[in-house]
Amino acid sequence: MGIQSTIEASADKFTPAMQRVASVIRDNPGVVLDKTISDLATACKTSVATIVRFCRTLGLSGYAQLRMSLATELGREAAQYGPGLTLGAEIARSDTLQEMASKVATLEMLAIDETVSSLDFTALERVVAALDTAQRILLFGIGASQFVAQDLHHKLFRVGRNAFLMADPHEAWSAALLSPPGTIAIGFSHSGNTADTVRYLEIARQAGALTIAITGAADSPLAQAADERLISHARESRLRAGAMVSRIAQLAIVDCLFLGVAHLRYEQTVDALQKTRDVTHPK
């Protein structure tokens, strides 16, 4: 995972002063390359000690390693996506529609790349194998995460899997509580802090279901409530209504899950997809 995505995923660990540091770097990651640690502390209205704590919260030894990591990351991204875009920068009031579209498109491509390249494929294989033999698959998320859950439900249901998408927390909790043997419960939350989704996985786990978290925070309450965790990575813009980039990252995991399940029963899946296509697109 890149350092900018690590900053995004670590937001809940930051003190108010450290959040100001994160905000300044988010708006312009190049500021770290241009400023000394003292200059950055002044720009963030904080102390040098806070900058050091910020770096260590990210798992870095100090400011020098932060500068080196960001310089490497920004150089690699500029080579891949072009130097004309300040990657990681917030959408500005002065941006044109074309500039905004370029920024969000680049961040979405980065999210897919970072998510897939960082996936725990051993865990992914375990989840795919479990889905293949599951008697019941329960899917739940709130807000934009529900759209991601809905996408996986659509894909699994279309190839004949016994998948259920819950519409509200009480329905999800009830289904989780009454999980029969062979149930898999998947919870979706980018932050990993959505209380209703966390409770859903906790109930399902207590009922004996295999619980899976699809989240952007590996040490979040949702991840802790899960037997298996699939982690997405995304740098989200503050100028958004619900999830944008993080939704794309989660959908990449959904596609990997579906392809894994489909591949295990290749001929059966192709046949099911053709039959459902024929019935929904009659000649």
C-alpha positions in Angstrom: 0.0 0.0 0.0 1.3 3.5 -0.9 2.1 6.1 1.8 -0.8 8.3 0.7 -3.3 5.4 1.1 -1.7 4.6 4.4 -2.4 8.1 5.6 -6.0 7.8 4.4 -6.4 4.4 6.2 -4.8 5.7 9.4 -7.1 8.7 9.9 -8.9 7.3 12.9 -5.6 6.9 14.8 -4.6 10.6 14.4 -5.0 13.2 17.1 -6.5 16.6 16.1 -3.0 18.0 15.5 -2.0 15.0 13.5 -5.2 15.3 11.4 -4.1 18.8 10.4 -0.8 17.3 9.2 -2.7 14.7 7.2 -5.0 17.3 5.7 -2.1 19.4 4.5 -0.3 16.4 2.9 -3.6 15.2 1.4 -4.1 18.6 -0.3 -0.6 18.7 -1.6 1.6 15.7 -1.0 4.5 17.5 -2.6 4.7 19.9 0.3 6.7 17.2 2.2 9.4 17.4 -0.5 9.5 21.2 -0.4 9.5 21.9 3.3 11.7 21.0 6.2 10.1 19.4 9.2 10.1 22.7 11.0 8.5 24.4 8.0 5.8 21.7 7.8 5.1 22.0 11.5 4.6 25.8 11.1 2.3 25.3 8.1 0.2 22.8 10.1 0.2 25.0 13.2 1.7 22.2 15.3 5.1 21.1 16.6 8.0 19.1 15.2 7.3 16.4 17.8 3.8 16.0 16.4 5.2 15.6 12.9 7.5 12.8 14.2 4.5 11.1 16.0 2.6 11.4 12.8 5.4 9.6 10.9 5.7 6.9 13.5 1.9 6.3 13.5 2.3 5.5 9.8 5.0 2.9 10.7 7.9 5.2 9.5 11.0 6.0 11.5 10.7 9.7 11.0 10.4 12.7 8.6 13.3 11.6 6.4 11.6 8.3 5.6 8.3 10.0 5.0 10.0 12.3 2.5 11.8 9.4 0.8 8.6 7.3 0.6 6.5 10.2 -0.8 9.2 11.2 -3.3 9.4 7.6 -4.6 5.6 7.2 -4.7 5.0 10.5 -6.5 7.8 9.8 -9.0 6.4 6.4 -9.8 2.9 7.7 -10.2 4.0 10.6 -12.4 5.8 8.2 -14.6 2.8 6.0 -14.9 0.0 8.6 -15.1 1.9 11.7 -16.3 3.4 14.7 -14.5 0.5 17.0 -15.3 -1.7 15.8 -12.4 -0.9 16.5 -8.7 -1.8 13.1 -7.4 -3.5 13.0 -4.1 -4.5 16.6 -4.2 -8.0 17.6 -3.3 -10.4 18.7 -6.0 -10.0 22.5 -6.0 -12.6 25.2 -6.6 -10.5 26.3 -9.6 -10.5 22.9 -11.3 -12.2 22.5 -14.6 -14.6 19.6 -15.2 -11.9 17.9 -17.3 -9.3 18.3 -14.5 -11.8 16.9 -12.0 -12.6 13.9 -14.2 -8.9 13.3 -14.7 -8.2 13.4 -11.0 -11.0 11.0 -10.0 -10.2 8.6 -12.9 -6.5 8.5 -11.9 -7.4 7.9 -8.2 -9.8 5.2 -9.2 -7.1 3.4 -11.3 -4.6 3.8 -8.4 -7.2 2.3 -6.0 -7.7 -0.7 -8.2 -3.9 -1.2 -8.6 -3.1 -0.8 -4.9 -6.0 -3.0 -3.8 -5.3 -5.9 -6.2 -1.5 -5.7 -5.7 -1.9 -5.7 -1.9 -4.5 -8.5 -1.7 -3.9 -11.4 0.5 -4.4 -14.0 -2.1 -4.1 -16.9 0.4 -7.1 -15.4 2.2 -8.9 -14.7 -1.0 -8.5 -18.4 -2.0 -9.9 -19.5 1.4 -12.9 -17.2 0.9 -13.6 -18.3 -2.6 -13.4 -22.0 -1.5 -15.8 -21.2 1.3 -18.3 -19.4 -1.0 -18.2 -22.4 -3.4 -19.5 -24.8 -0.7 -21.6 -22.3 1.3 -25.3 -23.3 1.9 -26.2 -19.7 2.5 -24.4 -16.4 1.8 -25.5 -13.3 3.7 -24.4 -9.8 2.4 -24.8 -6.6 4.3 -23.6 -3.0 4.0 -24.9 0.5 4.7 -24.9 3.5 2.4 -22.5 3.2 -0.5 -21.3 -0.1 0.9 -24.7 -1.6 0.3 -24.3 -0.9 -3.4 -21.1 -3.0 -3.3 -22.9 -5.8 -1.4 -25.7 -5.5 -4.0 -23.3 -6.0 -6.8 -21.9 -9.2 -5.3 -25.4 -10.4 -4.6 -26.4 -9.9 -8.3 -23.3 -11.8 -9.5 -23.7 -14.7 -7.2 -27.5 -15.0 -7.6 -27.2 -15.0 -11.3 -25.1 -18.2 -11.3 -27.5 -19.9 -8.9 -25.8 -19.3 -5.5 -28.0 -19.1 -2.4 -27.1 -15.4 -1.7 -29.2 -12.9 0.3 -28.9 -9.2 0.5 -30.3 -7.6 3.6 -31.9 -4.2 3.3 -31.8 -3.0 6.9 -29.9 -3.7 10.1 -32.7 -5.5 11.9 -33.1 -7.8 9.0 -29.4 -8.4 8.8 -29.1 -9.1 12.5 -32.0 -11.5 12.4 -30.6 -13.4 9.4 -27.2 -13.5 11.1 -28.7 -14.8 14.4 -30.5 -17.7 12.6 -27.5 -18.7 10.5 -27.8 -22.4 9.6 -24.7 -24.6 9.3 -22.7 -23.6 6.2 -23.5 -19.9 6.3 -21.1 -17.2 5.3 -21.7 -13.6 6.4 -19.9 -10.8 4.5 -19.9 -7.3 5.9 -18.9 -4.3 3.7 -17.6 -1.0 5.2 -14.7 1.0 3.9 -14.1 2.7 7.3 -14.7 -0.6 9.2 -16.4 1.5 11.9 -20.1 1.2 10.8 -21.7 0.1 14.0 -24.6 -1.8 12.5 -22.4 -3.7 10.1 -19.9 -4.6 12.9 -22.8 -5.9 15.1 -24.1 -8.0 12.1 -20.7 -9.8 11.8 -20.5 -10.2 15.6 -23.9 -11.8 15.7 -23.1 -14.0 12.7 -19.8 -15.1 14.3 -21.5 -16.0 17.6 -24.1 -18.0 15.6 -21.4 -20.1 14.0 -21.2 -18.5 10.6 -17.9 -17.8 8.8 -17.5 -14.1 8.8 -15.8 -12.0 6.2 -15.0 -8.3 6.3 -14.4 -6.3 3.1 -13.0 -3.0 4.4 -10.3 -0.4 4.0 -9.1 -0.6 7.6 -7.2 -3.8 8.6 -7.4 -3.1 12.3 -10.9 -1.7 12.4 -13.8 -3.2 14.6 -15.3 -4.8 11.5 -12.0 -6.5 10.7 -11.7 -7.7 14.3 -15.2 -9.2 14.1 -14.3 -11.2 11.0 -12.7 -14.6 10.5 -11.3 -13.4 7.1 -10.4 -9.9 5.9 -10.1 -8.6 2.4 -8.6 -5.1 2.5 -9.2 -2.3 -0.1 -7.1 0.8 -0.5 -8.3 4.1 -1.7 -7.6 7.9 -1.4 -11.0 9.5 -1.2 -11.8 13.1 -2.0 -13.7 15.3 0.5 -15.8 16.6 -2.4 -18.0 13.5 -2.6 -21.5 12.3 -1.9 -21.0 8.9 -0.4 -18.1 6.7 -1.5 -16.4 7.3 -4.9 -12.9 5.9 -5.1 -13.3 3.6 -2.1 -16.4 2.1 -3.8 -14.4 1.3 -6.9 -11.7 -0.4 -4.8 -14.3 -2.6 -3.0 -15.9 -3.5 -6.4 -12.5 -4.7 -7.5 -12.5 -7.2 -4.6 -16.0 -8.2 -5.5 -15.0 -9.0 -9.1 -12.0 -11.0 -7.8 -14.3 -13.0 -5.5 -16.9 -13.7 -8.3 -14.2 -14.7 -10.8 -12.7 -17.0 -8.3 -16.1 -18.7 -7.6 -17.0 -18.8 -11.3 -13.6 -20.4 -12.2 -14.1 -23.3 -9.8 -17.2 -24.4 -11.7 -16.3 -22.9 -15.1 -18.7 -24.8 -17.4 -21.6 -24.6 -14.9 -21.0 -20.9 -14.6 -20.9 -20.2 -18.3 -24.1 -22.3 -18.8 -25.9 -20.3 -16.0 -24.8 -17.0 -17.4 -25.9 -17.9 -20.9 -29.3 -19.2 -19.6 -29.9 -16.0 -17.6 -28.9 -13.9 -20.5 -31.3 -15.7 -22.8 -34.2 -15.2 -20.5 -33.5 -11.5 -19.9 -32.6 -10.8 -23.5 -35.2 -12.7 -25.5 -34.7 -12.7 -29.3 
